[in-house]
Amino acid sequence: MLLRGVLLAVQALQLAGALDLPAGSCAFEENTCGFDSVLQFQPWFLNEEGHYIYVDTSFAKQGEKAVLLSSDLQAEEWSCLRLVYQITASSRFLSDTSRLNLYVRFEDESFDRLLWSAKEPSDSWLIASLDLQNSSKKFKILIEGVLGQGNTASIALFEIKMTTGYCIECDFEENHLCGFVNRWNPNVNWFVGGGNIRNSPSILPQDHTFKNELGHYMYVDSVYVKHFQEVAQLISPMTTAPMSGCLSFYYQLQQGNDNIFSLYTRDGAGLYEEIWKMDKPGNGVWNLAEVEFSAPYPMEVIFEVAFNGPKGGYVALDDISFSPVHCQNQTELPFSAMEASCDFEEDLCNFYQDKEGPGWTRVKVKPNMYRAGDHTSGIGYYLLANTKFTSQPGYIGRLYGPSLPGNLQYCLRFYYAIYGFLKMSDTLAVYIFEENHVVQEKIWSVLESPRGVWMQAEITFKKPMPTKVVFMSLCKSFWDCGLVALDDVMVQLGSCSSPEGLPPPPGECTFEQDECAFTQERRNRSSWHRRRGETPTSYTGPKGDHTTGVGYYMYIEASHMVYGQKAHLLSWPLRGVTGKHCLTFFYHMYGAGTGLLSVYLKRAGDSEESLLWRRRGEQSISWLRALIEYSCESQHQVIFEAIRGVSIRSDIAIDDVKFQAGPCSEMEDMTQQSSGYSEDLNEIEF
């Protein structure tokens, strides 16, 4: 259980309304400081006595929303947004509890980006700390409260505060302590010191910030220790944006102490890593510590003190700060995960092979009944291990990735397709090669999967030493060989598992969970359907989805329709903004009788749609990528229209729809000379 009493002294925080708050901040004393309720939703109410705003079931129903929108903001320097809130429910065991969401709305994007979400009920005020990366773009903060089950469900906001700096920084002068929390221990805990507080037998220091008794700091004292190695932990807010640089803080230890003072990082999976330990005796003055700190994925910083007995003295902490410039003793450049990723469109990137044989070959093929195109676009390059054409049994082809630094968690994702092979087991495997110890460890291998379908694999791993990822294709015997294809290798820092409860990225839909915010005017047998695997009719439709190979996509079932019948799939309403937008999606049009797939733009208030893109007839047995660049400054929707062709072999499917701000970045000439296929870019302005 976390000790939160020191975090939120509500009475003291009520004085904040009298102070000049930065832009994007509000204490809700007399008004909402430029935050306005959005009219088409339920309003937020200001408490009659001030101090907070709320929405509850006394005037709103379950599932209804209240939305609060800020004025235009800008964060040209890195900023920290802190939100003090409370969610209450009649019971903690309700399946559908209230939820509080915080979005960022950039001026050039037609959708909102979810930055944070919470749904856990609480008996007290809680604090959320969110890092906002520096950007020249203007943006708005949008806070959405969605009421859950129960007659007493409510959501309240006590304070919003946006300040320049990093959320892991703190001088402990404010009552919320910057979101730092003490992990409760019956005998030893971190407390707020200073401000004329003298409640410990130890002689506590003056604070470092103001260098007097009125300033504040955190301290932990051994006077109540009852057991050997009792531990007190002070835990920072979880980082919400990648950061790397120098973490500094001031600490003080009582002379002659018997304690261990350490600094750890802890990731979302609960894995600890020690990054600093006090290695010199205390001298009764404030000492500066500088530590290299890298948080490429969400992490907490934990200040831990372990006492060996009641005479361990005290440890005090103050003025935690962070700089994106590395500490003085650091000269290495930060690692970029993109260096270990490759779509093989231009070359092998930073991958290489054994010198004794070709092994893997970079190829581009015309899609046909027996072999699909690449995964990236359907018409590009991928790697193929030509094991079917080797004469020696036991053939092995190895593909080595670049060196990955140790002590970092990695997520490896890639796509593979298997052709031939009577037994699929171990035809493709992934090994970790530890360079310093010359040790290989298998971390993944093919078991059984559909043949000829691009399948996604994802692996999370972490090793203490520098490593390389090795893809190995194996032909066990001359009579049982086939083809192994590899594409779109991506390495990211962090776990492959996404945080629980968060929806897919904004503007994207893979149809894995549902139809996202897409709607249909009517739903019947001739509508768009969400499906996984093959379509019922032979010689038409995909064998699997584009996202993972075994997931979901949207399609029309031609056998349920008549020639010329239409099905419409409508996007959620998109805000009109200035500048260009890029719509990408993958489509599948295979079958002798394939009809028409069109994409339209419909502006709010207009009765007619405008054509953005169209394909007619059979295109490929592969998933193909479409890029559509368009401009629209008013609210609009994008409509996918599929028209049934002359025969039942005219299933049409779409997958992986993505809206992006700005022009399409992948405008390279994708013309495939051997096949005549090309990836067209449509550019439309309205």
C-alpha positions in Angstrom: 0.0 0.0 0.0 1.3 3.4 -0.9 1.3 6.2 1.8 -0.5 9.0 0.1 -1.2 11.2 3.2 1.9 13.2 2.6 1.0 13.8 -1.0 -2.3 15.7 -0.8 -2.9 18.2 2.0 -6.1 19.4 0.5 -6.5 22.3 2.8 -3.1 23.7 1.8 -3.7 23.2 -1.9 -6.9 25.3 -1.7 -4.7 28.4 -1.4 -3.3 27.7 -4.9 -6.3 29.5 -6.4 -5.0 32.8 -5.1 -1.7 32.3 -7.0 -0.9 33.2 -10.6 -1.0 29.8 -12.3 0.8 29.1 -15.6 -1.2 28.7 -18.8 -3.0 25.3 -18.9 -3.4 25.3 -15.1 -6.4 25.8 -12.9 -7.2 25.3 -9.2 -11.0 25.7 -9.8 -11.5 28.2 -7.0 -13.9 30.7 -8.6 -13.9 29.6 -12.3 -12.5 27.1 -14.7 -9.6 29.4 -15.9 -10.3 29.1 -19.6 -11.3 25.4 -19.5 -14.7 25.1 -21.0 -17.3 22.3 -21.1 -17.9 21.1 -24.7 -21.6 21.8 -25.4 -22.6 18.5 -27.1 -21.7 16.6 -23.9 -22.7 16.8 -20.3 -21.2 19.8 -18.4 -18.6 19.8 -15.7 -20.0 21.6 -12.5 -18.0 23.9 -10.3 -18.5 23.0 -6.6 -20.5 25.8 -4.8 -17.6 26.4 -2.4 -15.0 26.2 -5.1 -11.9 24.0 -5.0 -13.0 21.4 -7.6 -15.2 20.6 -10.5 -17.2 17.4 -10.9 -19.7 15.3 -12.9 -21.9 12.6 -11.2 -25.0 10.5 -11.6 -27.3 13.1 -10.0 -27.6 14.7 -13.5 -26.0 12.3 -15.9 -26.5 8.6 -16.8 -24.2 5.7 -17.1 -22.0 5.9 -20.2 -22.6 9.7 -20.7 -19.5 11.9 -21.1 -18.5 15.3 -19.8 -15.7 16.9 -21.8 -13.5 19.9 -20.7 -11.4 21.7 -23.3 -8.6 24.1 -22.6 -7.6 27.2 -24.7 -4.7 27.1 -27.1 -1.5 26.1 -25.4 2.2 25.7 -26.4 5.1 23.8 -24.9 8.2 25.0 -26.6 10.1 23.6 -23.6 9.6 20.2 -22.0 6.7 20.5 -19.6 5.0 18.5 -16.9 1.2 18.3 -16.6 -0.2 17.3 -13.2 -3.7 16.4 -12.6 -5.2 16.0 -9.1 -8.4 13.9 -9.4 -10.8 11.5 -7.7 -13.0 8.7 -9.1 -15.7 7.3 -6.7 -18.1 4.4 -7.1 -20.8 2.8 -5.0 -18.7 -0.5 -5.1 -15.2 -1.4 -6.1 -16.5 -4.6 -7.7 -18.6 -3.1 -10.5 -17.6 -4.4 -13.9 -18.1 -1.0 -15.6 -16.5 1.8 -13.5 -16.1 5.4 -14.3 -13.1 6.5 -16.4 -11.2 9.7 -16.7 -9.3 10.3 -19.9 -6.8 13.0 -20.9 -6.2 13.8 -24.5 -3.9 16.2 -26.4 -5.4 17.9 -29.5 -2.7 19.2 -31.8 -3.7 22.0 -34.2 -2.7 20.1 -37.3 -4.4 16.7 -36.5 -8.0 15.7 -37.1 -8.0 13.4 -34.1 -7.1 13.5 -30.4 -4.2 11.6 -28.9 -4.9 9.8 -25.6 -2.1 10.6 -23.2 -3.5 9.1 -20.0 -6.5 7.1 -18.6 -7.6 6.1 -15.1 -10.6 4.1 -13.8 -9.6 2.9 -10.3 -12.0 4.3 -7.6 -10.4 6.0 -4.6 -11.4 7.3 -1.2 -8.9 10.2 -1.6 -7.5 12.6 -4.1 -4.9 11.1 -6.4 -2.2 12.7 -8.6 -1.2 11.9 -12.2 2.0 13.3 -13.7 2.4 13.4 -17.5 5.4 14.5 -19.5 4.8 16.8 -22.5 7.6 16.8 -25.0 8.7 20.2 -26.3 7.0 21.1 -29.6 6.4 24.2 -31.6 2.8 23.0 -32.4 -0.1 24.6 -30.6 -2.4 22.2 -28.8 -5.4 21.9 -26.5 -5.9 19.7 -23.5 -9.1 17.7 -23.5 -10.3 16.0 -20.3 -13.1 13.4 -20.7 -15.1 11.9 -17.8 -17.2 8.9 -18.6 -19.6 7.8 -15.9 -19.8 4.1 -15.0 -22.3 1.9 -13.1 -23.8 2.8 -9.8 -26.1 5.5 -8.3 -23.2 7.3 -6.6 -20.6 7.3 -9.4 -18.7 10.6 -9.7 -15.5 12.1 -11.2 -13.9 15.2 -9.7 -10.9 17.4 -10.7 -9.2 19.3 -8.0 -6.3 20.9 -9.9 -4.6 21.0 -13.3 -1.1 22.4 -13.4 1.3 22.6 -16.3 4.8 23.7 -15.5 8.1 23.8 -17.4 10.4 20.9 -16.6 10.3 17.2 -16.2 7.9 15.3 -14.0 10.6 13.4 -12.2 12.0 16.7 -11.0 11.1 17.9 -7.5 12.2 20.3 -4.7 9.4 19.0 -2.4 8.2 22.6 -1.7 4.6 21.8 -2.9 2.2 19.7 -0.9 1.6 17.2 -3.7 5.4 16.4 -3.7 5.4 16.3 -7.5 3.6 12.9 -7.5 6.3 11.1 -5.5 4.9 8.5 -3.2 6.2 6.5 -0.2 5.9 2.8 -0.2 4.4 2.1 3.2 6.4 0.1 5.7 5.2 -0.4 9.3 8.6 0.8 10.7 10.5 3.0 8.3 9.0 5.5 5.8 10.0 8.7 3.9 8.5 11.8 5.5 8.5 15.5 4.6 11.1 17.4 6.6 11.7 21.1 7.1 9.2 23.9 7.7 10.1 23.8 11.4 9.1 20.2 11.6 11.1 18.5 14.3 9.5 15.1 15.1 12.5 12.9 15.1 15.2 12.3 17.7 17.8 12.8 14.9 19.2 16.2 14.2 17.7 16.9 10.8 19.3 19.3 8.3 18.1 22.5 6.8 16.7 22.1 3.3 18.9 22.5 0.2 16.6 24.6 -1.9 16.3 27.6 0.4 19.0 26.6 2.9 16.9 27.4 5.9 14.4 25.7 8.2 11.4 26.8 6.3 12.2 24.9 3.1 11.2 21.3 2.7 12.9 18.0 1.8 12.3 14.3 2.2 13.9 12.2 4.8 13.9 8.7 6.3 15.1 7.9 9.9 16.2 4.6 11.4 14.9 5.3 14.9 11.9 3.0 14.5 13.8 0.1 12.8 13.0 -3.2 14.4 14.5 -5.7 11.9 17.7 -6.2 9.9 17.6 -4.6 6.4 14.4 -2.7 6.8 13.7 -0.8 3.5 12.1 2.5 2.8 11.3 3.5 -0.8 10.4 6.8 -2.4 8.9 6.3 -5.8 8.8 8.9 -8.6 5.9 9.2 -11.1 6.2 6.9 -14.1 7.8 8.6 -17.1 5.4 9.0 -20.0 7.8 10.1 -22.8 11.2 8.8 -23.8 14.1 10.7 -22.1 17.8 10.3 -21.7 20.4 12.4 -19.9 21.7 13.3 -16.4 19.6 12.9 -13.3 21.0 14.8 -10.3 19.9 15.2 -6.7 21.2 16.3 -3.3 21.5 14.0 -0.4 22.7 14.0 3.2 23.5 11.2 5.6 24.1 11.3 9.3 27.7 10.6 10.1 28.6 7.1 11.4 25.4 5.7 9.8 24.7 2.1 9.1 22.6 2.2 6.0 22.6 1.5 2.3 21.3 4.3 0.0 20.6 3.3 -3.6 18.8 4.5 -6.7 16.9 2.1 -8.9 14.8 2.2 -12.0 11.7 0.0 -12.4 9.9 -0.6 -15.6 6.2 -1.4 -16.2 6.9 -5.1 -15.8 8.3 -4.5 -12.3 12.0 -5.2 -13.3 14.5 -3.3 -11.1 17.9 -2.1 -12.1 20.4 -0.4 -9.8 21.9 2.7 -11.4 23.6 4.3 -8.3 24.7 3.5 -4.8 26.2 5.8 -2.1 29.8 4.6 -1.8 31.3 7.0 0.7 30.5 7.8 4.4 28.2 10.6 5.3 29.7 14.0 6.1 26.6 15.9 7.5 26.4 18.3 4.5 24.4 18.2 1.3 26.2 16.2 -1.4 25.5 16.3 -5.2 25.0 13.0 -7.0 24.8 12.8 -10.8 23.6 9.7 -12.5 23.2 8.7 -16.1 19.5 8.1 -16.6 17.8 6.6 -19.7 14.1 5.9 -19.9 13.3 4.9 -23.5 10.1 3.4 -22.2 8.0 4.1 -19.1 10.0 3.9 -15.9 9.9 4.9 -12.3 12.9 6.1 -10.3 13.1 4.6 -6.7 15.2 6.1 -3.9 15.7 3.2 -1.5 17.3 3.2 1.9 18.0 -0.1 3.7 18.8 0.1 7.5 20.7 -2.5 9.4 19.4 -1.4 12.8 17.9 1.5 14.8 21.3 3.4 14.9 21.4 3.8 11.2 20.9 7.5 11.4 18.9 9.3 8.7 19.1 10.0 4.9 17.7 13.2 3.5 16.9 14.0 -0.2 16.2 17.3 -2.0 16.2 19.1 -5.3 15.9 16.2 -7.8 16.5 17.6 -11.4 17.1 16.2 -14.9 19.0 17.5 -17.9 18.8 16.0 -21.4 22.6 16.7 -21.6 24.5 13.7 -20.4 26.6 13.8 -17.2 30.2 14.9 -17.4 31.6 11.4 -17.5 29.3 10.3 -20.4 30.5 10.4 -24.0 28.5 7.6 -25.7 25.8 8.5 -28.2 22.3 7.3 -27.3 21.2 4.1 -29.0 18.5 4.4 -31.7 16.3 1.3 -32.1 15.6 2.3 -35.8 19.2 1.1 -36.5 18.1 -2.4 -35.8 14.9 -2.3 -37.9 14.5 -2.9 -41.7 11.8 -3.2 -44.3 14.4 -4.3 -47.0 13.0 -1.9 -49.5 16.4 -0.3 -50.3 18.9 -2.8 -49.0 19.7 -5.0 -46.0 20.0 -2.0 -43.7 22.4 -3.0 -40.9 21.8 -6.7 -41.3 24.5 -9.1 -42.7 25.0 -12.8 -43.4 27.6 -15.5 -43.1 30.3 -15.2 -45.6 30.3 -18.8 -46.9 27.0 -18.6 -48.7 24.2 -16.3 -49.9 21.7 -17.7 -47.4 19.1 -15.0 -47.6 18.3 -13.2 -50.8 16.6 -9.8 -51.2 13.8 -10.4 -53.8 10.7 -8.8 -55.3 8.2 -11.1 -57.0 5.0 -10.7 -59.0 2.3 -12.0 -56.6 0.5 -15.1 -57.9 -1.5 -18.0 -56.7 1.5 -19.6 -55.0 3.5 -16.7 -53.7 2.4 -13.4 -52.2 4.2 -10.1 -52.6 6.0 -8.4 -49.7 4.3 -7.4 -46.4 5.3 -3.7 -46.5 3.3 -2.7 -49.5 2.5 -5.9 -51.5 4.8 -4.9 -54.3 8.1 -4.3 -52.6 11.2 -6.3 -51.5 11.6 -8.9 -48.8 14.1 -11.6 -47.9 13.8 -15.1 -49.0 15.9 -18.1 -47.8 16.0 -20.3 -50.9 16.4 -23.5 -49.0 14.3 -25.4 -51.5 17.1 -25.1 -54.1 20.0 -26.2 -51.9 21.5 -29.6 -52.4 22.9 -30.4 -49.0 20.8 -31.6 -46.1 21.1 -29.6 -42.9 21.5 -26.3 -44.8 21.5 -23.3 -42.5 21.1 -19.6 -43.5 21.9 -17.0 -40.9 21.0 -13.3 -40.9 22.6 -11.2 -38.2 21.3 -7.9 -36.9 23.3 -5.0 -35.5 24.6 -5.0 -32.0 22.1 -4.1 -29.3 23.3 -2.5 -26.0 22.8 -4.6 -22.9 20.6 -3.9 -19.9 17.7 -2.6 -22.0 14.4 -4.2 -22.7 13.6 -4.8 -26.4 10.5 -5.7 -28.4 11.3 -7.5 -31.6 8.6 -7.7 -34.2 8.8 -9.2 -37.7 6.7 -10.9 -40.4 7.4 -14.3 -41.9 5.8 -16.6 -44.4 6.5 -20.3 -44.9 6.1 -22.2 -48.3 6.5 -25.9 -48.8 8.1 -28.0 -45.9 6.2 -31.1 -44.8 7.2 -30.3 -41.2 7.2 -26.6 -40.3 8.8 -27.0 -36.9 12.1 -25.0 -36.6 12.2 -24.0 -40.3 12.7 -20.5 -38.9 14.2 -19.6 -35.5 15.5 -16.5 -33.8 18.6 -16.6 -31.6 20.2 -14.1 -29.3 24.0 -14.0 -29.7 25.9 -12.6 -26.7 29.0 -11.1 -28.2 31.2 -11.2 -25.1 30.4 -14.8 -24.2 29.9 -16.2 -27.7 26.7 -17.9 -26.6 23.6 -18.4 -28.6 20.2 -18.7 -27.0 17.0 -19.7 -29.0 14.2 -17.3 -28.1 11.6 -18.2 -30.7 10.9 -20.7 -33.5 8.1 -21.6 -35.9 5.8 -24.3 -34.7 2.8 -24.6 -37.0 1.1 -21.7 -38.9 -0.8 -21.2 -42.1 1.4 -21.6 -45.2 1.9 -18.8 -47.6 0.5 -16.1 -45.2 2.5 -13.3 -43.7 2.4 -14.0 -40.0 3.6 -11.6 -37.2 5.9 -12.7 -34.4 6.8 -10.6 -31.4 9.4 -11.3 -28.7 10.3 -9.3 -25.6 13.8 -9.9 -24.3 16.4 -8.2 -22.1 20.1 -9.3 -21.6 22.8 -7.8 -19.4 25.4 -8.0 -22.2 25.4 -6.5 -25.8 23.6 -8.9 -28.1 22.7 -9.5 -31.7 19.5 -11.0 -33.1 20.1 -13.8 -35.5 17.4 -15.2 -37.9 18.2 -18.8 -38.9 16.4 -20.8 -41.6 17.0 -24.5 -41.5 16.5 -27.3 -44.1 16.7 -30.6 -42.2 16.7 -32.9 -45.3 16.9 -32.7 -49.0 13.3 -34.1 -49.3 11.8 -31.7 -46.9 12.8 -28.1 -47.8 10.8 -25.1 -48.8 10.9 -21.3 -48.8 11.2 -19.0 -45.8 10.3 -15.3 -46.3 11.1 -12.5 -43.9 10.0 -8.8 -43.9 9.4 -5.7 -41.8 11.8 -6.4 -38.9 11.2 -3.8 -36.2 13.1 -3.4 -32.9 11.6 -1.0 -30.3 12.6 -0.3 -26.7 10.3 -1.6 -24.1 7.9 -4.5 -23.8 5.8 -5.7 -26.7 2.8 -5.8 -24.4 0.8 -2.5 -24.5 -0.5 -0.9 -21.3 -3.7 -2.4 -20.2 -6.9 -0.4 -20.8 -5.4 1.9 -23.4 -7.1 1.9 -26.9 -5.1 1.7 -30.2 -3.2 4.8 -31.3 -5.4 7.6 -32.5 -6.3 7.7 -36.1 -5.6 4.0 -36.5 -7.7 0.9 -36.8 -6.5 -2.7 -37.2 -10.0 -4.2 -36.5 -8.4 -6.6 -34.0 -10.7 -5.7 -31.1 -13.7 -4.2 -32.9 -14.6 -1.9 -35.8 -13.1 1.1 -33.8 -15.3 4.2 -34.5 -16.3 3.1 -38.0 -20.0 2.9 -38.6 -22.5 1.6 -41.2 -25.8 3.1 -42.4 -27.3 -0.4 -42.2 -26.1 -3.8 -41.1 -27.3 -6.9 -43.0 -25.8 -9.8 -45.0 -24.7 -7.3 -47.7 -22.8 -5.0 -45.3 -19.1 -4.9 -44.4 -18.3 -7.7 -42.1 -15.4 -8.2 -39.6 -13.7 -11.5 -40.1 -10.6 -13.5 -39.5 -9.0 -16.3 -41.6 -10.1 -17.1 -45.1 -13.4 -16.0 -46.6 -16.0 -18.7 -47.3 -15.8 -18.6 -51.1 -12.8 -20.2 -52.8 -10.5 -18.3 -55.2 -11.3 -14.9 -53.7 -10.6 -12.9 -50.6 -7.5 -13.0 -48.3 -6.2 -16.0 -46.5 -5.5 -13.9 -43.4 -5.4 -10.3 -42.2 -2.6 -7.9 -42.9 -1.9 -7.0 -39.2 -0.8 -10.3 -37.8 -1.9 -13.0 -40.3 -4.3 -14.5 -37.8 -6.3 -11.3 -36.9 -9.3 -9.5 -38.2 -10.1 -7.4 -41.2 -13.3 -5.9 -42.8 -14.7 -7.4 -46.1 -17.8 -7.8 -48.2 -19.0 -11.4 -48.8 -20.0 -11.4 -52.5 -22.1 -14.5 -52.2 -24.5 -12.6 -50.1 -24.9 -9.7 -52.6 -26.1 -9.2 -56.1 -24.2 -7.6 -59.0 -23.7 -3.9 -58.4 -24.8 -3.9 -54.8 -22.9 -1.4 -52.5 -21.6 -1.5 -49.0 -20.5 1.6 -47.1 -18.1 1.9 -44.2 -18.0 5.4 -42.6 -15.1 6.8 -40.5 -15.7 8.7 -37.3 -16.2 12.5 -37.8 -12.7 14.1 -38.4 -12.0 17.7 -37.5 -11.1 20.0 -40.4 -7.6 21.4 -40.1 -5.3 23.3 -42.4 -2.5 21.5 -44.2 -2.3 18.0 -45.8 -3.4 14.7 -44.4 -2.3 11.2 -45.3 -4.7 8.2 -45.3 -3.0 4.8 -45.6 -4.7 1.5 -45.7 -4.3 -2.0 -47.1 -6.8 -3.5 -49.5 -7.3 -7.0 -50.9 -9.0 -7.4 -54.3 -8.5 -11.0 -55.6 -11.0 -12.9 -57.6 -12.0 -13.2 -61.3 -15.3 -11.3 -60.8 -13.9 -8.5 -58.4 -15.9 -5.3 -58.6 -15.0 -1.8 -57.4 -13.4 -0.3 -54.2 -13.7 3.5 -53.8 -12.8 6.0 -51.1 -14.9 9.1 -50.7 -14.7 12.3 -48.6 -17.9 13.7 -47.3 -17.9 17.2 -45.7 -20.4 17.9 -42.9 -23.5 19.6 -44.4 -22.8 18.4 -48.0 -25.1 16.0 -49.6 -22.5 14.8 -52.2 -19.3 12.9 -51.6 -16.0 13.6 -53.4 -14.0 10.7 -54.9 -10.5 10.4 -53.4 -9.3 7.0 -54.7 -10.6 4.0 -56.7 -9.6 0.5 -57.9 -11.5 -1.7 -60.3 -11.3 -5.4 -60.9 -8.8 -8.0 -59.6 -5.6 -6.4 -58.3 -3.5 -9.0 -56.6 -3.5 -12.1 -54.3 -1.5 -9.9 -51.9 -2.5 -7.2 -49.5 -1.6 -3.9 -51.3 -1.0 -0.5 -49.7 -2.9 2.6 -50.6 -1.7 6.1 -49.9 -4.2 9.0 -50.2 -3.1 12.6 -49.6 -5.9 15.1 -49.1 -6.7 18.5 -47.5 -10.0 19.5 -45.9 -10.5 22.4 -43.5 -14.0 21.5 -42.4 -15.4 18.5 -40.4 -15.6 15.5 -42.6 -15.9 11.7 -42.9 -14.1 9.2 -45.1 -16.2 6.5 -46.7 -15.0 3.1 -48.0 -17.4 1.9 -50.7 -17.2 -1.7 -52.0 -19.4 -2.7 -55.0 -20.0 -6.4 -55.8 -18.7 -7.6 -59.1 -20.1 -10.0 -61.8 -19.6 -13.2 -59.9 -19.4 -14.5 -56.3 -15.6 -14.5 -56.7 -15.4 -10.8 -55.9 -14.8 -10.5 -52.1 -13.1 -7.2 -51.3 -11.3 -6.5 -48.0 -9.5 -3.7 -46.1 -7.3 -3.6 -43.1 -4.9 -1.4 -41.1 -6.5 2.0 -41.7 -4.4 4.9 -40.6 -4.9 8.7 -40.6 -1.8 10.9 -40.2 -1.2 14.6 -40.1 1.0 16.0 -42.8 1.8 14.8 -46.3 2.4 11.2 -47.1 6.0 10.5 -46.1 6.4 7.3 -48.2 6.0 8.8 -51.7 9.0 6.9 -53.2 8.6 5.4 -56.6 7.4 1.8 -55.8 7.1 0.8 -59.5 7.8 -2.9 -59.9 9.5 -3.4 -63.3 9.1 -7.1 -63.3 5.3 -7.1 -62.6 4.1 -3.7 -63.8 2.5 -3.1 -60.4 2.7 0.3 -58.8 1.6 2.0 -55.6 -0.3 5.1 -56.6 -0.5 8.2 -54.5 -3.7 10.2 -54.9 -3.5 13.9 -53.9 -6.8 15.8 -53.5 -7.6 19.2 -52.1 -11.0 20.5 -51.0 
